[in-house]
Amino acid sequence: MTLYYSIVFGLLVFEMVLFMTLIVPMPFTWKRKLFTLISDSKWVAKLQYYIKITFVFILILFIDSVNRVYRVQVELAQASKNQNGAGAAVIGGSERMEVQARKFYSQRNMYLCGFTLFLSLILNRTYTMILDVLRLEEENKILKGEESADGKNATKLANAGDLGEVGKLRKQLEKKDRDIETLKKQSQGLSDEYNRLGDQVSGNSESTPKKDRDPRISLRKQI
């Protein structure tokens, strides 16, 4: 195994260990401190940056290994066709073993790079889901009236959750609630003003003398 494929294999083992660390059962407080440390660590951020660059090279190796597997398959198919053709030279045993060995190494490299890339996607999604679960558990405790053991960590986890689609929807809902409260206050003010004007008009009509009233109105009432 060449040096770069050895590095890919080491990275695959590291991802497997990290994945087992993420899914291992542990108390809520420990898990919250662990993920808060990972989220706030500058060294972890730099490591993630370099790992992303490494994954770009792994993707290139994966494409190259797929191309090699395809070429070996074509070569084997062509050799079998020549072997079955009339008057063609039969492929030697050592040459066929060499082609089979190249096929094996190409497939091994393809599987190695493919599993490394696939596991990186699983790790990213698992990390995001665990952060969401921690944030929801913290919000559940707050709603139940339980005090958080560490308010600073709770705020950080809540902010981490607000970066997603749920946080955007929550902000929109809060804005709608404020608009509804403003409309209620305006409606109440208009209702009070309407009642005041109605009382004022009814009071003025009652205080008007009978002689000042329009005789046509009396006539209509008689009719």
C-alpha positions as CSV (number, residue, x, y, z in Angstrom):
1,M,0.0,0.0,0.0
2,T,1.4,3.4,-1.0
3,L,1.9,6.3,1.4
4,Y,-1.3,8.2,0.4
5,Y,-3.5,5.2,0.6
6,S,-2.0,4.4,4.0
7,I,-3.0,8.0,5.1
8,V,-6.5,7.3,3.8
9,F,-6.6,4.1,5.8
10,G,-5.5,5.9,8.9
11,L,-8.1,8.6,8.4
12,L,-10.8,5.9,8.0
13,V,-9.8,4.3,11.3
14,F,-9.9,7.8,12.9
15,E,-13.4,8.3,11.6
16,M,-14.5,5.0,12.9
17,V,-13.1,5.8,16.4
18,L,-14.7,9.2,16.3
19,F,-18.1,7.8,15.3
20,M,-18.0,5.3,18.1
21,T,-17.2,8.2,20.5
22,L,-20.2,10.2,19.3
23,I,-22.7,7.4,19.7
24,V,-21.4,5.9,23.0
25,P,-24.0,6.4,25.8
26,M,-22.9,9.0,28.4
27,P,-24.6,11.4,30.8
28,F,-26.3,14.5,29.5
29,T,-24.0,16.8,31.3
30,W,-20.8,15.1,30.0
31,K,-22.1,15.0,26.5
32,R,-23.1,18.7,26.6
33,K,-19.7,19.8,27.9
34,L,-18.0,17.6,25.3
35,F,-19.9,19.1,22.3
36,T,-19.6,22.6,23.7
37,L,-15.8,22.1,23.9
38,I,-15.7,20.8,20.3
39,S,-17.9,23.7,19.0
40,D,-15.8,26.4,20.7
41,S,-12.3,25.0,20.2
42,K,-10.1,26.8,17.7
43,W,-7.9,23.8,17.2
44,V,-10.9,21.7,16.3
45,A,-11.9,24.4,13.8
46,K,-8.5,24.4,12.2
47,L,-8.4,20.5,12.1
48,Q,-11.8,20.5,10.3
49,Y,-10.4,22.9,7.8
50,Y,-7.4,20.7,7.0
51,I,-9.6,17.6,6.9
52,K,-11.9,19.2,4.3
53,I,-8.8,19.8,2.1
54,T,-7.7,16.2,2.7
55,F,-11.2,15.0,1.6
56,V,-10.8,16.8,-1.7
57,F,-7.7,14.8,-2.4
58,I,-9.4,11.6,-1.3
59,L,-12.2,12.4,-3.8
60,I,-9.6,12.7,-6.5
61,L,-8.1,9.3,-5.5
62,F,-11.6,7.8,-5.5
63,I,-12.2,9.0,-9.0
64,D,-8.8,7.7,-10.1
65,S,-9.5,4.3,-8.5
66,V,-12.9,4.0,-10.2
67,N,-11.2,4.8,-13.6
68,R,-8.5,2.1,-12.9
69,V,-11.2,-0.5,-12.1
70,Y,-13.0,0.3,-15.3
71,R,-9.8,0.0,-17.4
72,V,-8.9,-3.3,-15.8
73,Q,-12.4,-4.6,-16.5
74,V,-12.1,-3.6,-20.1
75,E,-8.7,-5.2,-20.4
76,L,-10.0,-8.5,-18.9
77,A,-13.0,-8.5,-21.2
78,Q,-10.8,-7.9,-24.2
79,A,-8.4,-10.7,-23.1
80,S,-11.3,-13.1,-22.8
81,K,-12.6,-12.2,-26.2
82,N,-9.1,-12.8,-27.7
83,Q,-8.8,-16.1,-25.9
84,N,-12.1,-17.4,-27.3
85,G,-11.3,-16.2,-30.8
86,A,-10.0,-18.6,-33.4
87,G,-6.3,-18.5,-33.9
88,A,-5.6,-16.0,-31.2
89,A,-2.8,-16.5,-28.7
90,V,-3.9,-17.8,-25.3
91,I,-3.2,-15.4,-22.5
92,G,-0.5,-16.7,-20.2
93,G,-1.1,-17.6,-16.6
94,S,1.3,-15.1,-15.2
95,E,-0.1,-12.3,-17.3
96,R,-3.6,-13.1,-16.2
97,M,-2.5,-13.2,-12.5
98,E,-1.0,-9.8,-13.0
99,V,-4.2,-8.4,-14.4
100,Q,-6.2,-10.0,-11.6
101,A,-3.8,-8.4,-9.0
102,R,-4.2,-5.0,-10.6
103,K,-8.0,-5.5,-10.5
104,F,-7.8,-6.4,-6.8
105,Y,-5.7,-3.4,-5.8
106,S,-7.9,-1.0,-7.8
107,Q,-11.0,-2.3,-6.2
108,R,-9.4,-2.1,-2.8
109,N,-8.4,1.5,-3.3
110,M,-11.9,2.3,-4.6
111,Y,-13.6,0.8,-1.6
112,L,-11.1,2.4,0.8
113,C,-11.6,5.9,-0.6
114,G,-15.4,5.4,-1.0
115,F,-16.0,4.3,2.6
116,T,-13.8,7.1,3.9
117,L,-15.9,9.7,2.1
118,F,-19.2,8.1,3.0
119,L,-18.3,7.9,6.7
120,S,-17.3,11.6,6.7
121,L,-20.9,12.5,5.5
122,I,-22.3,10.2,8.3
123,L,-20.1,11.9,10.9
124,N,-21.2,15.4,9.8
125,R,-24.9,14.5,9.9
126,T,-24.6,12.6,13.2
127,Y,-22.8,15.6,14.8
128,T,-25.6,18.0,13.7
129,M,-28.3,15.7,14.9
130,I,-26.7,15.3,18.4
131,L,-26.4,19.1,18.7
132,D,-30.1,19.4,17.9
133,V,-31.0,16.7,20.4
134,L,-29.0,18.5,23.1
135,R,-30.6,21.8,22.3
136,L,-34.1,20.3,22.5
137,E,-33.4,18.5,25.8
138,E,-32.1,21.8,27.2
139,E,-35.2,23.7,26.0
140,N,-37.4,20.9,27.5
141,K,-35.7,21.4,30.9
142,I,-36.3,25.1,30.7
143,L,-40.0,24.7,29.8
144,K,-40.4,22.4,32.7
145,G,-39.0,25.0,35.1
146,E,-35.8,23.2,35.8
147,E,-32.7,25.3,36.2
148,S,-29.8,24.6,33.9
149,A,-26.5,23.5,35.5
150,D,-24.6,25.8,33.2
151,G,-26.4,28.7,31.7
152,K,-23.5,29.6,29.4
153,N,-23.4,26.2,27.8
154,A,-27.2,26.2,27.4
155,T,-27.0,29.6,25.6
156,K,-24.3,28.3,23.3
157,L,-26.3,25.2,22.4
158,A,-29.4,27.3,21.8
159,N,-27.4,29.6,19.5
160,A,-26.0,26.6,17.7
161,G,-29.6,25.5,17.1
162,D,-30.7,28.9,16.0
163,L,-28.3,28.7,13.0
164,G,-30.6,26.1,11.4
165,E,-34.0,26.3,9.8
166,V,-35.7,25.9,13.2
167,G,-34.1,29.1,14.5
168,K,-35.3,31.1,11.4
169,L,-38.8,29.8,11.8
170,R,-38.7,30.7,15.5
171,K,-37.6,34.2,14.8
172,Q,-40.4,34.6,12.2
173,L,-42.9,33.3,14.7
174,E,-41.8,35.8,17.4
175,K,-42.1,38.7,14.9
176,K,-45.6,37.6,14.0
177,D,-46.5,37.5,17.7
178,R,-45.2,41.0,18.2
179,D,-47.2,42.2,15.2
180,I,-50.4,40.6,16.6
181,E,-49.9,42.2,20.0
182,T,-49.5,45.6,18.3
183,L,-52.7,45.1,16.3
184,K,-54.6,44.1,19.5
185,K,-53.4,47.3,21.2
186,Q,-54.5,49.4,18.2
187,S,-57.8,47.6,18.0
188,Q,-58.5,48.2,21.7
189,G,-57.6,51.9,21.4
190,L,-60.0,52.3,18.4
191,S,-62.7,50.4,20.3
192,D,-62.4,52.7,23.3
193,E,-62.4,55.8,21.1
194,Y,-65.5,54.5,19.3
195,N,-67.3,53.9,22.6
196,R,-66.4,57.3,23.9
197,L,-67.7,59.1,20.8
198,G,-70.9,57.0,20.9
199,D,-71.5,58.0,24.5
200,Q,-70.8,61.6,23.7
201,V,-73.2,61.6,20.7
202,S,-76.0,59.8,22.7
203,G,-75.5,62.3,25.6
204,N,-75.9,65.3,23.2
205,S,-79.0,63.9,21.7
206,E,-80.6,63.4,25.1
207,S,-79.7,66.9,26.3
208,T,-81.5,68.6,23.2
209,P,-84.8,70.3,24.2
210,K,-88.0,69.0,22.7
211,K,-88.8,72.3,21.0
212,D,-85.5,72.3,19.2
213,R,-86.3,68.9,17.7
214,D,-87.3,68.7,14.1
215,P,-91.1,68.5,13.8
216,R,-90.8,66.2,10.8
217,I,-89.3,63.6,13.0
218,S,-92.3,63.8,15.3
219,L,-94.6,63.6,12.3
220,R,-92.8,60.5,11.1
221,K,-93.2,58.8,14.5
222,Q,-96.9,59.6,14.5
223,I,-97.3,58.0,11.0
